[in-house]
Every structure is written in C-alpha cells, then in structure tokens.
Amino acid sequence: MKECIACHSRQIKQVDIITRDDVFTLIENSEVVVSPQSQKIIKFVCLNCGFLNLYAEDYF
C-alpha cells in the first residue's frame, strides 16, 4: 500500500483534478487520464495532511 511522502500516513486516495480559473477540485478517480506522450498521470491525495502527489508512468 502507498504512503504519503509528507506525513507517512497510509490514508491515500487516487483522484482526478479538475481546474477552472484559479480553483481546483478533487474528485474520486473514475478513469485514467492519458496524455499524447504515451504516459498516464497518476494523482494521489493524502486524506490526513492534504499532500498531492503527481507522477507519470510510461505504458508502452
């Protein structure tokens, strides 16, 4: 199981991020976002401290 790199909590949830102007909203992950560079962007939020963790994986 993943853990938060900021507070080491295991209360992590995979989410999607929707932005509009200078406000963003987190929603539960419902589908994988695929970029044209053949990478998927994985987003996690810590339910304990609120830290957002974003990273990309190649999926060739």
Long-range contacts (C-beta under 8 A, 24 or more apart in sequence): 2-44, 4-46, 4-48, 4-49, 4-51, 4-53, 5-51, 5-53, 6-46, 6-49, 6-51, 7-46, 7-48, 7-49, 7-51, 9-46, 9-47, 9-48, 9-49, 11-46, 11-47, 11-48, 12-44, 12-45, 12-46, 12-47, 12-53, 13-44, 13-45, 13-47, 14-42, 14-43, 14-44, 15-43, 15-44, 15-45, 16-43, 17-43, 17-52
